[in-house]
Amino acid sequence: MAKTTGPLISIRRLNKAYGTFTVLHDIDLDVAEGEVVCIIGPSGSGKSTLIRCINHLEAFSPDSTITVDGTRVAPGPALAKVRAEVGMVFQSFNLFPHMTVLRNVMLAPMRVRKASPEDAERKARELLARVGISEQAEKFPGQLSGGQQQRVAIARALAMEPGVLLFDEPTSSLDPEMVGEVLDVMRKLAGTGVTMIIVTHEMGF
């Protein structure tokens, strides 16, 4: 993602409703490159909806404006570019169970970035080492603990070299003893300047 002189992500008057129920009302938010933003609040308050609007997984009011590195988030040709630059880590991992850990991380760069299998594998192994699970590369997701699966999901998101990472309750489905290992990876990412927006109940971050 190109260097930007303004906010990397800019949200203005974000409104989102499900029928007559308003979830988000006139939300304004700027996120600078390299910034880590945590969004905390009770269940049902619209935290996850907010970050899902950033890559248009949730449609929002047409009078609202979201830009990512200067590109407006809206249906159309530019949306694929935005989604390629915005990585997302879900609470349910969303790994492909029939693929090895290595192939899960390799897939998107080959499909979207058109990386060669050799380059995708090299990058995937580097990222698995970065999140501390290089020895699990040839295993399948079902053979891993929840904490290990979430670290694979983080590596998969990083494989696309996104400008920003969105985390939607990344520790909520983990056993308490596994939360620490995922938080440790996220802290290390923050220390390297990765821009992150994190929806969480975990005050330890």
C-alpha positions as CSV (number, residue, x, y, z in Angstrom):
1,M,0.0,0.0,0.0
2,A,1.4,3.4,-0.9
3,K,2.4,5.9,1.7
4,T,-0.5,8.2,2.5
5,T,-0.2,11.8,3.9
6,G,-3.6,11.7,5.6
7,P,-5.2,8.9,7.7
8,L,-4.8,5.4,6.3
9,I,-8.5,4.8,7.1
10,S,-11.0,7.6,7.4
11,I,-14.7,7.0,8.4
12,R,-17.2,9.8,8.2
13,R,-20.9,9.7,9.4
14,L,-21.0,6.0,9.3
15,N,-24.6,4.8,9.6
16,K,-25.8,1.2,9.6
17,A,-29.2,-0.2,10.3
18,Y,-30.9,-3.6,10.2
19,G,-34.4,-2.7,9.3
20,T,-35.6,-0.2,11.9
21,F,-32.8,-1.0,14.3
22,T,-29.9,1.4,14.1
23,V,-26.5,-0.2,14.9
24,L,-24.1,2.6,14.0
25,H,-25.0,6.2,14.0
26,D,-22.8,9.0,12.7
27,I,-19.5,7.3,13.5
28,D,-16.3,9.2,12.7
29,L,-12.9,7.6,13.0
30,D,-9.4,8.2,11.6
31,V,-6.7,5.6,11.8
32,A,-3.1,6.6,11.0
33,E,-0.6,4.3,9.4
34,G,1.1,2.2,12.1
35,E,-1.6,2.9,14.6
36,V,-3.2,0.3,16.8
37,V,-6.9,0.9,17.6
38,C,-8.9,-1.2,20.0
39,I,-12.7,-1.1,19.9
40,I,-14.2,-2.2,23.1
41,G,-17.9,-2.4,24.1
42,P,-20.7,-4.7,25.2
43,S,-22.0,-7.5,22.9
44,G,-24.4,-6.2,20.3
45,S,-23.1,-2.6,20.3
46,G,-21.9,-2.7,16.7
47,K,-18.1,-3.3,17.2
48,S,-17.9,-6.1,14.6
49,T,-20.3,-4.4,12.3
50,L,-18.0,-1.3,12.3
51,I,-14.9,-3.2,11.1
52,R,-16.9,-5.3,8.6
53,C,-18.0,-2.1,7.0
54,I,-14.3,-1.1,6.4
55,N,-14.0,-3.8,3.7
56,H,-17.7,-3.8,2.8
57,L,-18.5,-7.2,4.2
58,E,-21.4,-5.2,5.6
59,A,-23.1,-2.6,3.4
60,F,-23.7,0.8,5.0
61,S,-25.8,3.9,4.4
62,P,-24.9,5.6,1.0
63,D,-24.5,8.9,2.8
64,S,-21.6,7.5,4.8
65,T,-18.0,7.7,3.6
66,I,-15.1,5.2,4.3
67,T,-11.8,5.6,2.6
68,V,-8.8,3.3,2.7
69,D,-5.6,5.0,1.6
70,G,-7.6,7.5,-0.3
71,T,-9.8,4.9,-2.1
72,R,-13.5,5.1,-1.3
73,V,-15.0,1.9,-0.1
74,A,-18.1,1.2,-2.3
75,P,-19.4,-1.5,-4.6
76,G,-17.6,-1.4,-7.9
77,P,-14.2,-2.1,-9.5
78,A,-12.2,-0.4,-6.7
79,L,-13.6,-2.7,-4.0
80,A,-11.4,-5.6,-4.9
81,K,-8.4,-3.4,-4.6
82,V,-9.5,-2.3,-1.1
83,R,-10.2,-5.8,0.0
84,A,-6.7,-6.9,-1.2
85,E,-5.2,-4.3,1.1
86,V,-7.3,-5.0,4.2
87,G,-6.6,-8.2,5.9
88,M,-9.1,-9.7,8.4
89,V,-8.7,-12.2,11.2
90,F,-12.0,-13.8,12.3
91,Q,-12.9,-15.3,15.7
92,S,-13.7,-18.6,14.0
93,F,-10.4,-18.9,12.1
94,N,-12.1,-19.7,8.8
95,L,-9.3,-22.0,7.7
96,F,-9.8,-24.5,4.9
97,P,-9.9,-27.9,6.8
98,H,-8.9,-29.9,3.7
99,M,-5.7,-27.9,3.2
100,T,-2.4,-28.0,5.1
101,V,-1.4,-25.0,7.2
102,L,1.1,-24.2,4.5
103,R,-1.4,-24.3,1.7
104,N,-3.9,-22.2,3.7
105,V,-1.3,-19.4,3.9
106,M,-0.1,-19.8,0.3
107,L,-3.6,-19.7,-1.4
108,A,-4.6,-16.0,-1.4
109,P,-1.2,-14.7,-2.7
110,M,-1.4,-17.2,-5.6
111,R,-5.0,-16.5,-6.4
112,V,-5.2,-12.8,-5.8
113,R,-1.6,-11.5,-6.1
114,K,-0.8,-14.0,-8.8
115,A,2.4,-15.1,-6.9
116,S,4.3,-18.1,-8.1
117,P,4.0,-21.2,-6.0
118,E,7.7,-20.9,-5.1
119,D,7.3,-17.3,-4.0
120,A,4.1,-18.1,-2.1
121,E,5.7,-21.0,-0.3
122,R,8.8,-19.0,0.7
123,K,6.6,-16.2,2.0
124,A,4.3,-18.6,3.8
125,R,7.1,-20.3,5.6
126,E,8.6,-17.0,6.7
127,L,5.2,-15.9,8.1
128,L,4.6,-19.2,9.9
129,A,8.0,-18.7,11.5
130,R,7.1,-15.2,12.4
131,V,4.0,-16.3,14.3
132,G,5.9,-19.2,15.9
133,I,4.4,-22.3,14.3
134,S,6.8,-23.1,11.4
135,E,6.9,-26.7,12.7
136,Q,3.1,-27.1,12.0
137,A,3.4,-26.3,8.3
138,E,2.4,-29.7,7.0
139,K,-0.4,-30.4,9.4
140,F,-4.1,-29.8,8.8
141,P,-6.1,-27.2,10.9
142,G,-8.0,-29.9,12.7
143,Q,-4.7,-31.2,14.2
144,L,-3.9,-27.9,15.8
145,S,-5.0,-26.2,19.0
146,G,-7.3,-23.1,18.8
147,G,-4.4,-20.8,19.5
148,Q,-2.3,-22.4,16.8
149,Q,-5.2,-22.1,14.3
150,Q,-5.6,-18.4,15.1
151,R,-1.9,-17.9,14.5
152,V,-2.3,-19.6,11.1
153,A,-5.1,-17.2,10.4
154,I,-2.9,-14.2,11.3
155,A,-0.1,-15.6,9.0
156,R,-2.7,-16.0,6.2
157,A,-3.8,-12.4,6.5
158,L,-0.2,-11.2,6.6
159,A,0.5,-13.2,3.4
160,M,-1.4,-10.6,1.4
161,E,0.9,-7.9,2.7
162,P,-2.1,-5.7,3.7
163,G,-1.9,-2.1,4.7
164,V,-4.1,-2.8,7.7
165,L,-5.2,-5.8,9.7
166,L,-8.7,-6.0,11.1
167,F,-9.2,-8.4,14.1
168,D,-12.8,-9.4,15.0
169,E,-12.7,-10.8,18.5
170,P,-9.6,-12.9,17.8
171,T,-9.4,-14.5,21.2
172,S,-13.1,-15.0,22.0
173,S,-13.3,-18.6,20.9
174,L,-10.0,-19.7,22.6
175,D,-9.5,-21.4,25.9
176,P,-8.0,-19.0,28.5
177,E,-4.6,-20.7,28.4
178,M,-4.4,-20.1,24.6
179,V,-5.3,-16.4,24.7
180,G,-1.8,-15.3,25.8
181,E,-0.1,-16.9,22.8
182,V,-2.3,-15.1,20.3
183,L,-2.0,-11.7,22.2
184,D,1.8,-12.1,22.2
185,V,1.8,-12.5,18.4
186,M,-0.4,-9.4,18.1
187,R,1.8,-7.3,20.4
188,K,4.8,-8.2,18.3
189,L,3.0,-7.2,15.1
190,A,2.1,-3.9,16.8
191,G,5.8,-3.4,17.6
192,T,6.8,-3.7,14.0
193,G,4.4,-0.9,12.9
194,V,1.5,-3.0,11.4
195,T,-1.7,-0.9,11.4
196,M,-4.4,-2.8,13.3
197,I,-8.0,-2.3,14.3
198,I,-9.0,-4.8,17.0
199,V,-12.5,-5.6,18.3
200,T,-12.0,-7.3,21.6
201,H,-13.2,-8.0,25.1
202,E,-9.7,-8.9,26.1
203,M,-8.3,-6.1,28.2
204,G,-4.9,-7.8,28.3
205,F,-4.0,-6.4,24.9
